[in-house]
Amino acid sequence: MKSKRHNIQPNWETSTDRQIEFKRTYSRKYYDYAVKKVVNEVEFHRNILKSPIKAFKHKAKSIVASGLMKISK
């Protein structure tokens, strides 16, 4: 029985797992913004003590990504 979790099953000899397109609850853009949000939140926390200005730039990017996630649902 084949799994219905993904739409495209590329040839494993000539492709990578990144080329598999899975069915998603939300749009691809939503998940792209989610990754940006997580990356910027991590950078915010890494930089908060070392460089507060840089940290808050990352926080602003995280907030923007969060808003774009809501729009692209």
Biopython code that builds the backbone (N, CA, C, O; Angstrom):
import numpy as np
from Bio.PDB.StructureBuilder import StructureBuilder

atoms = [
    (1, "MET", "N", (0.841, -1.186, 0.000)),
    (1, "MET", "CA", (0.000, 0.000, 0.000)),
    (1, "MET", "C", (0.885, 1.249, 0.000)),
    (1, "MET", "O", (1.753, 1.400, 0.859)),
    (2, "LYS", "N", (0.662, 2.131, -0.957)),
    (2, "LYS", "CA", (1.461, 3.353, -1.042)),
    (2, "LYS", "C", (0.928, 4.405, -0.073)),
    (2, "LYS", "O", (-0.279, 4.525, 0.141)),
    (3, "SER", "N", (1.846, 5.154, 0.498)),
    (3, "SER", "CA", (1.466, 6.245, 1.380)),
    (3, "SER", "C", (0.930, 7.411, 0.557)),
    (3, "SER", "O", (1.439, 7.692, -0.528)),
    (4, "LYS", "N", (-0.084, 8.082, 1.063)),
    (4, "LYS", "CA", (-0.649, 9.248, 0.386)),
    (4, "LYS", "C", (-0.156, 10.540, 1.028)),
    (4, "LYS", "O", (-0.785, 11.589, 0.885)),
    (5, "ARG", "N", (0.959, 10.463, 1.730)),
    (5, "ARG", "CA", (1.491, 11.635, 2.408)),
    (5, "ARG", "C", (2.187, 12.600, 1.475)),
    (5, "ARG", "O", (2.355, 13.767, 1.827)),
    (6, "HIS", "N", (2.594, 12.165, 0.310)),
    (6, "HIS", "CA", (3.282, 13.070, -0.593)),
    (6, "HIS", "C", (2.708, 12.943, -1.995)),
    (6, "HIS", "O", (2.124, 11.921, -2.355)),
    (7, "ASN", "N", (2.883, 13.997, -2.779)),
    (7, "ASN", "CA", (2.339, 14.058, -4.128)),
    (7, "ASN", "C", (3.303, 13.495, -5.159)),
    (7, "ASN", "O", (2.880, 12.810, -6.090)),
    (8, "ILE", "N", (4.577, 13.770, -5.009)),
    (8, "ILE", "CA", (5.575, 13.384, -6.000)),
    (8, "ILE", "C", (6.577, 12.426, -5.363)),
    (8, "ILE", "O", (7.115, 12.711, -4.292)),
    (9, "GLN", "N", (6.823, 11.323, -5.998)),
    (9, "GLN", "CA", (7.842, 10.394, -5.514)),
    (9, "GLN", "C", (8.930, 10.325, -6.574)),
    (9, "GLN", "O", (8.820, 9.554, -7.527)),
    (10, "PRO", "N", (9.998, 11.138, -6.414)),
    (10, "PRO", "CA", (11.065, 11.160, -7.419)),
    (10, "PRO", "C", (11.880, 9.875, -7.402)),
    (10, "PRO", "O", (11.815, 9.094, -6.452)),
    (11, "ASN", "N", (12.634, 9.673, -8.448)),
    (11, "ASN", "CA", (13.535, 8.531, -8.561)),
    (11, "ASN", "C", (14.631, 8.686, -7.509)),
    (11, "ASN", "O", (15.347, 9.687, -7.510)),
    (12, "TRP", "N", (14.769, 7.713, -6.619)),
    (12, "TRP", "CA", (15.728, 7.807, -5.520)),
    (12, "TRP", "C", (17.176, 7.764, -5.997)),
    (12, "TRP", "O", (18.068, 8.222, -5.282)),
    (13, "GLU", "N", (17.422, 7.241, -7.151)),
    (13, "GLU", "CA", (18.796, 7.169, -7.653)),
    (13, "GLU", "C", (19.297, 8.514, -8.172)),
    (13, "GLU", "O", (20.504, 8.751, -8.205)),
    (14, "THR", "N", (18.392, 9.389, -8.573)),
    (14, "THR", "CA", (18.799, 10.649, -9.193)),
    (14, "THR", "C", (18.287, 11.884, -8.455)),
    (14, "THR", "O", (18.403, 12.995, -8.974)),
    (15, "SER", "N", (17.729, 11.719, -7.272)),
    (15, "SER", "CA", (17.156, 12.875, -6.579)),
    (15, "SER", "C", (17.501, 12.830, -5.091)),
    (15, "SER", "O", (18.122, 11.883, -4.609)),
    (16, "THR", "N", (17.085, 13.872, -4.380)),
    (16, "THR", "CA", (17.282, 13.937, -2.936)),
    (16, "THR", "C", (15.930, 13.979, -2.247)),
    (16, "THR", "O", (14.901, 14.183, -2.890)),
    (17, "ASP", "N", (15.939, 13.785, -0.935)),
    (17, "ASP", "CA", (14.681, 13.820, -0.190)),
    (17, "ASP", "C", (14.054, 15.219, -0.179)),
    (17, "ASP", "O", (12.856, 15.353, 0.072)),
    (18, "ARG", "N", (14.836, 16.243, -0.444)),
    (18, "ARG", "CA", (14.299, 17.615, -0.481)),
    (18, "ARG", "C", (13.387, 17.858, -1.682)),
    (18, "ARG", "O", (12.654, 18.846, -1.717)),
    (19, "GLN", "N", (13.431, 16.976, -2.645)),
    (19, "GLN", "CA", (12.610, 17.136, -3.839)),
    (19, "GLN", "C", (11.217, 16.522, -3.674)),
    (19, "GLN", "O", (10.374, 16.670, -4.559)),
    (20, "ILE", "N", (10.967, 15.849, -2.573)),
    (20, "ILE", "CA", (9.647, 15.273, -2.326)),
    (20, "ILE", "C", (8.712, 16.392, -1.882)),
    (20, "ILE", "O", (9.036, 17.158, -0.974)),
    (21, "GLU", "N", (7.574, 16.480, -2.514)),
    (21, "GLU", "CA", (6.569, 17.468, -2.132)),
    (21, "GLU", "C", (5.482, 16.781, -1.314)),
    (21, "GLU", "O", (4.732, 15.954, -1.833)),
    (22, "PHE", "N", (5.404, 17.126, -0.045)),
    (22, "PHE", "CA", (4.400, 16.553, 0.835)),
    (22, "PHE", "C", (3.134, 17.387, 0.799)),
    (22, "PHE", "O", (3.174, 18.587, 0.526)),
    (23, "LYS", "N", (2.005, 16.742, 1.078)),
    (23, "LYS", "CA", (0.763, 17.497, 1.239)),
    (23, "LYS", "C", (0.905, 18.323, 2.500)),
    (23, "LYS", "O", (1.410, 17.842, 3.514)),
    (24, "ARG", "N", (0.465, 19.554, 2.436)),
    (24, "ARG", "CA", (0.598, 20.461, 3.567)),
    (24, "ARG", "C", (-0.768, 20.984, 3.987)),
    (24, "ARG", "O", (-1.694, 21.070, 3.181)),
    (25, "THR", "N", (-0.872, 21.327, 5.251)),
    (25, "THR", "CA", (-2.096, 21.940, 5.755)),
    (25, "THR", "C", (-2.198, 23.375, 5.253)),
    (25, "THR", "O", (-3.284, 23.848, 4.915)),
    (26, "TYR", "N", (-1.058, 24.064, 5.206)),
    (26, "TYR", "CA", (-1.012, 25.458, 4.766)),
    (26, "TYR", "C", (-0.150, 25.559, 3.513)),
    (26, "TYR", "O", (0.448, 24.579, 3.069)),
    (27, "SER", "N", (-0.099, 26.765, 2.957)),
    (27, "SER", "CA", (0.674, 26.982, 1.736)),
    (27, "SER", "C", (2.182, 26.851, 1.995)),
    (27, "SER", "O", (2.639, 26.914, 3.136)),
    (28, "ARG", "N", (2.928, 26.671, 0.921)),
    (28, "ARG", "CA", (4.399, 26.573, 1.017)),
    (28, "ARG", "C", (4.979, 27.855, 1.618)),
    (28, "ARG", "O", (5.919, 27.802, 2.412)),
    (29, "LYS", "N", (4.417, 29.008, 1.239)),
    (29, "LYS", "CA", (4.899, 30.293, 1.768)),
    (29, "LYS", "C", (4.761, 30.345, 3.288)),
    (29, "LYS", "O", (5.634, 30.873, 3.978)),
    (30, "TYR", "N", (3.666, 29.799, 3.804)),
    (30, "TYR", "CA", (3.442, 29.785, 5.246)),
    (30, "TYR", "C", (4.624, 29.112, 5.959)),
    (30, "TYR", "O", (5.147, 29.637, 6.942)),
    (31, "TYR", "N", (5.031, 27.956, 5.454)),
    (31, "TYR", "CA", (6.128, 27.222, 6.076)),
    (31, "TYR", "C", (7.469, 27.934, 5.874)),
    (31, "TYR", "O", (8.342, 27.866, 6.740)),
    (32, "ASP", "N", (7.637, 28.615, 4.741)),
    (32, "ASP", "CA", (8.855, 29.412, 4.533)),
    (32, "ASP", "C", (8.942, 30.528, 5.572)),
    (32, "ASP", "O", (10.007, 30.775, 6.137)),
    (33, "TYR", "N", (7.818, 31.201, 5.821)),
    (33, "TYR", "CA", (7.791, 32.266, 6.834)),
    (33, "TYR", "C", (7.999, 31.690, 8.228)),
    (33, "TYR", "O", (8.633, 32.330, 9.068)),
    (34, "ALA", "N", (7.480, 30.500, 8.489)),
    (34, "ALA", "CA", (7.665, 29.867, 9.800)),
    (34, "ALA", "C", (9.142, 29.591, 10.063)),
    (34, "ALA", "O", (9.630, 29.800, 11.174)),
    (35, "VAL", "N", (9.844, 29.128, 9.051)),
    (35, "VAL", "CA", (11.284, 28.870, 9.197)),
    (35, "VAL", "C", (12.015, 30.191, 9.473)),
    (35, "VAL", "O", (12.890, 30.244, 10.338)),
    (36, "LYS", "N", (11.661, 31.253, 8.741)),
    (36, "LYS", "CA", (12.298, 32.559, 8.969)),
    (36, "LYS", "C", (12.026, 33.057, 10.382)),
    (36, "LYS", "O", (12.902, 33.635, 11.025)),
    (37, "LYS", "N", (10.800, 32.828, 10.861)),
    (37, "LYS", "CA", (10.465, 33.259, 12.213)),
    (37, "LYS", "C", (11.336, 32.537, 13.237)),
    (37, "LYS", "O", (11.896, 33.172, 14.131)),
    (38, "VAL", "N", (11.453, 31.235, 13.117)),
    (38, "VAL", "CA", (12.242, 30.452, 14.067)),
    (38, "VAL", "C", (13.715, 30.867, 14.019)),
    (38, "VAL", "O", (14.341, 31.053, 15.062)),
    (39, "VAL", "N", (14.261, 31.011, 12.821)),
    (39, "VAL", "CA", (15.666, 31.417, 12.681)),
    (39, "VAL", "C", (15.900, 32.773, 13.348)),
    (39, "VAL", "O", (16.884, 32.946, 14.068)),
    (40, "ASN", "N", (15.012, 33.723, 13.117)),
    (40, "ASN", "CA", (15.193, 35.057, 13.695)),
    (40, "ASN", "C", (14.966, 35.075, 15.204)),
    (40, "ASN", "O", (15.596, 35.865, 15.908)),
    (41, "GLU", "N", (14.082, 34.222, 15.715)),
    (41, "GLU", "CA", (13.910, 34.132, 17.167)),
    (41, "GLU", "C", (15.171, 33.570, 17.824)),
    (41, "GLU", "O", (15.591, 34.048, 18.878)),
    (42, "VAL", "N", (15.767, 32.564, 17.204)),
    (42, "VAL", "CA", (17.008, 31.993, 17.735)),
    (42, "VAL", "C", (18.113, 33.053, 17.726)),
    (42, "VAL", "O", (18.833, 33.211, 18.712)),
    (43, "GLU", "N", (18.246, 33.778, 16.608)),
    (43, "GLU", "CA", (19.274, 34.827, 16.521)),
    (43, "GLU", "C", (19.016, 35.944, 17.529)),
    (43, "GLU", "O", (19.959, 36.505, 18.087)),
    (44, "PHE", "N", (17.756, 36.268, 17.763)),
    (44, "PHE", "CA", (17.411, 37.272, 18.770)),
    (44, "PHE", "C", (17.953, 36.854, 20.136)),
    (44, "PHE", "O", (18.605, 37.642, 20.820)),
    (45, "HIS", "N", (17.679, 35.613, 20.525)),
    (45, "HIS", "CA", (18.111, 35.142, 21.839)),
    (45, "HIS", "C", (19.624, 34.966, 21.929)),
    (45, "HIS", "O", (20.204, 35.130, 23.002)),
    (46, "ARG", "N", (20.261, 34.635, 20.818)),
    (46, "ARG", "CA", (21.725, 34.507, 20.819)),
    (46, "ARG", "C", (22.415, 35.868, 20.978)),
    (46, "ARG", "O", (23.503, 35.957, 21.547)),
    (47, "ASN", "N", (21.772, 36.925, 20.469)),
    (47, "ASN", "CA", (22.412, 38.245, 20.430)),
    (47, "ASN", "C", (21.936, 39.224, 21.490)),
    (47, "ASN", "O", (22.486, 40.321, 21.588)),
    (48, "ILE", "N", (20.941, 38.873, 22.280)),
    (48, "ILE", "CA", (20.349, 39.831, 23.214)),
    (48, "ILE", "C", (21.369, 40.436, 24.180)),
    (48, "ILE", "O", (21.276, 41.624, 24.491)),
    (49, "LEU", "N", (22.317, 39.674, 24.654)),
    (49, "LEU", "CA", (23.322, 40.208, 25.587)),
    (49, "LEU", "C", (24.535, 40.786, 24.875)),
    (49, "LEU", "O", (25.129, 41.754, 25.349)),
    (50, "LYS", "N", (24.905, 40.204, 23.745)),
    (50, "LYS", "CA", (26.102, 40.645, 23.013)),
    (50, "LYS", "C", (25.863, 41.923, 22.230)),
    (50, "LYS", "O", (26.683, 42.841, 22.258)),
    (51, "SER", "N", (24.745, 41.980, 21.538)),
    (51, "SER", "CA", (24.467, 43.104, 20.651)),
    (51, "SER", "C", (22.956, 43.366, 20.608)),
    (51, "SER", "O", (22.259, 42.864, 19.726)),
    (52, "PRO", "N", (22.460, 44.151, 21.562)),
    (52, "PRO", "CA", (21.009, 44.382, 21.646)),
    (52, "PRO", "C", (20.388, 44.959, 20.370)),
    (52, "PRO", "O", (19.256, 44.614, 20.029)),
    (53, "ILE", "N", (21.106, 45.826, 19.668)),
    (53, "ILE", "CA", (20.550, 46.413, 18.440)),
    (53, "ILE", "C", (20.359, 45.331, 17.387)),
    (53, "ILE", "O", (19.310, 45.254, 16.747)),
    (54, "LYS", "N", (21.373, 44.501, 17.211)),
    (54, "LYS", "CA", (21.279, 43.393, 16.259)),
    (54, "LYS", "C", (20.164, 42.434, 16.685)),
    (54, "LYS", "O", (19.417, 41.927, 15.847)),
    (55, "ALA", "N", (20.061, 42.193, 17.989)),
    (55, "ALA", "CA", (19.031, 41.290, 18.506)),
    (55, "ALA", "C", (17.638, 41.813, 18.171)),
    (55, "ALA", "O", (16.776, 41.044, 17.744)),
    (56, "PHE", "N", (17.413, 43.080, 18.356)),
    (56, "PHE", "CA", (16.082, 43.627, 18.102)),
    (56, "PHE", "C", (15.758, 43.701, 16.616)),
    (56, "PHE", "O", (14.585, 43.697, 16.244)),
    (57, "LYS", "N", (16.771, 43.768, 15.763)),
    (57, "LYS", "CA", (16.532, 43.656, 14.320)),
    (57, "LYS", "C", (15.978, 42.275, 13.997)),
    (57, "LYS", "O", (15.061, 42.129, 13.189)),
    (58, "HIS", "N", (16.558, 41.254, 14.648)),
    (58, "HIS", "CA", (16.067, 39.887, 14.449)),
    (58, "HIS", "C", (14.655, 39.735, 15.013)),
    (58, "HIS", "O", (13.826, 39.036, 14.430)),
    (59, "LYS", "N", (14.383, 40.377, 16.129)),
    (59, "LYS", "CA", (13.035, 40.308, 16.722)),
    (59, "LYS", "C", (12.022, 40.954, 15.780)),
    (59, "LYS", "O", (10.917, 40.440, 15.605)),
    (60, "ALA", "N", (12.397, 42.076, 15.178)),
    (60, "ALA", "CA", (11.497, 42.741, 14.228)),
    (60, "ALA", "C", (11.221, 41.838, 13.023)),
    (60, "ALA", "O", (10.083, 41.744, 12.563)),
    (61, "LYS", "N", (12.257, 41.178, 12.517)),
    (61, "LYS", "CA", (12.078, 40.255, 11.389)),
    (61, "LYS", "C", (11.175, 39.090, 11.780)),
    (61, "LYS", "O", (10.372, 38.621, 10.973)),
    (62, "SER", "N", (11.310, 38.628, 13.010)),
    (62, "SER", "CA", (10.479, 37.536, 13.503)),
    (62, "SER", "C", (9.012, 37.958, 13.567)),
    (62, "SER", "O", (8.122, 37.187, 13.206)),
    (63, "ILE", "N", (8.768, 39.171, 14.023)),
    (63, "ILE", "CA", (7.395, 39.690, 14.116)),
    (63, "ILE", "C", (6.790, 39.830, 12.724)),
    (63, "ILE", "O", (5.623, 39.495, 12.518)),
    (64, "VAL", "N", (7.573, 40.322, 11.770)),
    (64, "VAL", "CA", (7.097, 40.454, 10.394)),
    (64, "VAL", "C", (6.766, 39.068, 9.819)),
    (64, "VAL", "O", (5.724, 38.886, 9.190)),
    (65, "ALA", "N", (7.647, 38.110, 10.037)),
    (65, "ALA", "CA", (7.408, 36.751, 9.539)),
    (65, "ALA", "C", (6.145, 36.163, 10.149)),
    (65, "ALA", "O", (5.390, 35.466, 9.471)),
    (66, "SER", "N", (5.915, 36.442, 11.430)),
    (66, "SER", "CA", (4.713, 35.947, 12.103)),
    (66, "SER", "C", (3.448, 36.543, 11.461)),
    (66, "SER", "O", (2.455, 35.844, 11.254)),
    (67, "GLY", "N", (3.506, 37.826, 11.156)),
    (67, "GLY", "CA", (2.374, 38.482, 10.488)),
    (67, "GLY", "C", (2.140, 37.910, 9.101)),
    (67, "GLY", "O", (0.996, 37.693, 8.701)),
    (68, "LEU", "N", (3.210, 37.665, 8.370)),
    (68, "LEU", "CA", (3.084, 37.086, 7.027)),
    (68, "LEU", "C", (2.548, 35.654, 7.096)),
    (68, "LEU", "O", (1.849, 35.209, 6.185)),
    (69, "MET", "N", (2.868, 34.941, 8.160)),
    (69, "MET", "CA", (2.304, 33.604, 8.347)),
    (69, "MET", "C", (0.790, 33.677, 8.475)),
    (69, "MET", "O", (0.073, 32.862, 7.896)),
    (70, "LYS", "N", (0.311, 34.645, 9.227)),
    (70, "LYS", "CA", (-1.139, 34.792, 9.417)),
    (70, "LYS", "C", (-1.833, 35.149, 8.117)),
    (70, "LYS", "O", (-2.932, 34.669, 7.839)),
    (71, "ILE", "N", (-1.187, 35.995, 7.317)),
    (71, "ILE", "CA", (-1.769, 36.413, 6.034)),
    (71, "ILE", "C", (-1.800, 35.263, 5.031)),
    (71, "ILE", "O", (-2.749, 35.136, 4.257)),
    (72, "SER", "N", (-0.770, 34.433, 5.045)),
    (72, "SER", "CA", (-0.645, 33.393, 4.012)),
    (72, "SER", "C", (-1.302, 32.056, 4.376)),
    (72, "SER", "O", (-1.167, 31.087, 3.630)),
    (73, "LYS", "N", (-1.998, 31.992, 5.491)),
    (73, "LYS", "CA", (-2.658, 30.739, 5.894)),
    (73, "LYS", "C", (-3.583, 30.211, 4.853)),
    (73, "LYS", "O", (-4.206, 29.168, 5.052)),
]
sb = StructureBuilder()
sb.init_structure("model")
sb.init_model(0)
sb.init_chain("A")
sb.init_seg("    ")
for serial, (resi, resn, name, xyz) in enumerate(atoms, 1):
    if name == "N":
        sb.init_residue(resn, " ", resi, " ")
    sb.init_atom(name, np.array(xyz, "f"), 0.0, 1.0, " ", f" {name:<3s}", serial, name[0])
structure = sb.get_structure()
